C-alpha cells in the first residue's frame, strides 16, 4: 500500500425528500446562485419547479445556464462564467448528471480566474480558487458529486480533457434516488458501466498489498452487477436506484484509489473516441473494457484478473489464465445483456480514424499503470473493439 | 436503505513518515497544544521524541496529560480540561490508541464547557463546541481517529458510557502503520476483534436493501480475518499493519452505518463488563460475540447470518440455519485461534455479578436493533458466555 492523504468534505444528503436541505445549504454561501442544468428532463420530472420553489421560499436570486450537453463543451462553461462574473454569483448549483456537474465545476473555478477556462486543461493555469458548488444528482454514473474532477470537451480543437482540484469538490450534494426513476434503461446501463469502469481503473493496479481497497472494489462491482438489470426492468425500484446511486458516489470519491496507483487507460482511450464522435461515455467504456482486459492479460496480470473472476463472478476455475479469460467474456456478456453495443463500428466510429485516436491517446505519455500501453497497444485495442473481435 | 447525511471531514495522512505533516497541521490552529497520551510505549518507540521535536521545530508550546489508561477515566479527562483552561490551549493532540483519543475528545469539548464533563454522558449537557483535535494513531482498533464518538468510564459510579458529536471529529489524523509495529500479539488480536465487532454491529441490521453497505462490511471482515494472524506472527509486516489500520478507520467512520439501523447490543453488554472489570474491550467482545450471534439466531435472522457465512467464510451449505450455525462456530474458532479467551470465567468475571450487568445493560432501553434484547436475553447471553457453553 502506498502513502496517501484523504479528506471527504462534501456533505452528502442521501434519500427521499432530501431536497428539503437545499435552502439551508445555499444560504450558508449567499443568495445569488447560478443554476446549471442540461435538457428538459428536470422540467418534465418536476425537479426544476421544486428547485425554483426553494429559491423563492428562501429569497434566493438565480440565473440559469440551461442546455448543458453530455460531453459538456467549454463554450457552455464560458457562458456560465460570464453570467457569474456579470451577476456576482455566490454559488453554482448543478442539477443533473456528471455533465452538468462538471460544467458547473469549471464555471465555479473560471468565475475566480482572469484568463480563459480552457487554460485549466492545458495546464497553462492552475485552479487556486473557486466559487462554492452544490449539486443535485439525477444520474448514477460519474461520481462527480463527491470529488474534485471535471472533464470538458473543446469543440474547436476536438479535444476532451480532465482536470481536478480540491477547490472543485462540491460543498454539498443532494442524492435522492427517486430523481433517477426517469432515467431510461439505456442510460441506466451506460451509467452503471461508467461506475464499473471507475472501479476497474482503480482495482487493476500494479500496487501490491491493497487488500481492503480491492475487496471494497469488488463490493461495488457486485452491487452494479446485481442492481443494473433490476433498475432497467423496474425503473422505480428504490432499492436498486439507491444502491446504484450511492455506489456511483463511493466509486470515485478517493476511497478506492487511496494507497494505490490507478490505471485510467480505458478512460483515456474512450475520451479520444467521444472527442470525435459524440457518443455516450459509458457506452464507449462498455465496448472498450473487455478488449482492454484481453490486451493487458498476461501471466503477471492474470493474478489480479483471476481474483476478479473468483471474487466478482464466482468463477471457480483454478488456472489463473483460464479464470481471467472467463471473467473477461463474462464482463462482455454482462454489458451485452444490458443492451449495449459490443463493437465500435456498430455505433458509427470509422475505421480510418482509429490511428488518429490511438496517436492522440498516447501523445503526451504512455497510458495506464496496471500494464502501461503505447501506440501499438492502443491501436490494437481500438481495432479489436472496432470489429467486436472474439474475446 | 434509509435516508442519511454523511460528511467525512478529517484529513487523513496515511503511511510511512506522515508525521512530516504534523507541524503544518498544528499551526493551522495555534501554537499552544495539550498532548494526551497513555503509558510509556510511545516513549520506548521513539514517537514521543519525534512529536516533541516537531513542537520545537515549529515554535509550539505544549503541556502534557500522560498516563491515560485503557477504558479512560473521567478523572483523566477532568485533569486535561483543567490544563487546557489554565494554559489556554488551542489544540488537543492525542498520541495513542482509542483510549487516548477518546479522552482527548472529551477534554476538547470540556475545555469549552462550564460544567462538569460527565454531564455530556448523562445528557445533562450537550456538546456545542470543542477545541480542535488532532490524532496520531498507534493502535488499529477503535476507529476513533475518524469519527466523533468517545467512550469514557466513571470510576466513582462504575459506569462506562459513550457520547458523540460532530465537534469531536478530529481535524486531522496521522496513520503510520509503522507505529503499530510494537503492538504485542494479544493487543493486535483484541484490536482486530474490536474492528470486526464494529462491522458486525452495523452489518447485522434490520434495514433491508443495503447491499452496497453489506458487501463493504464483508470486505472489511475479510481483511481482518486475513491479516490479524499475519500481524501477530510478523509484527513488522507493513502490508498487514497498513490494511488493519485503514480498515479500523473505515469500519467506524460512518460509511457502514449510512442508510441503516445499527445494533450495538454486544458493545453495550461488553461496556457493562468492562465497567466492573478492567478488561480489554476487544477481549470482552471476542467472548460475547459468538453467544450474541447464537442468541439472536432464528428463522428470520438466519437470512443475514447465512449471508455472513457464505460471503465471509465461504461456507457453501445451502440451509440458512445450518450455514449460520457453522459461521458462528467459525467466528468463535477464529477468535480462539488468535489466542483469546473463550469464556468470561477465564478472565475473572464473577457469576454473581451477571444479573447486575444484565440489569444495567437494559436499564434505560431495550438493546440492539437486529433483534431487540431484554433483560432475560442479556442474562442468557452473559451466562452462556460465562460458561463458554457449546455453540
Interface residues (C-beta under 8 A of the other chain):
Chain A: X1 X2 X3 X4 X5 X6 X7 X8 X9 X10 X11 X12 X13 X14 X15 X16 X17 X18 X21 X208 X209 X210 X211 X212 X215 X216 X218 X219 X220 X222 X223 X226 X227 X238 X239 X242 X243 X246 X247 X250 X255 X258 X259
Chain B: X1 X2 X3 X4 X5 X6 X7 X8 X9 X10 X11 X12 X13 X14 X15 X16 X17 X18 X21 X208 X209 X210 X211 X212 X215 X216 X218 X219 X220 X222 X223 X226 X227 X238 X239 X242 X243 X246 X247 X250 X255 X258 X259
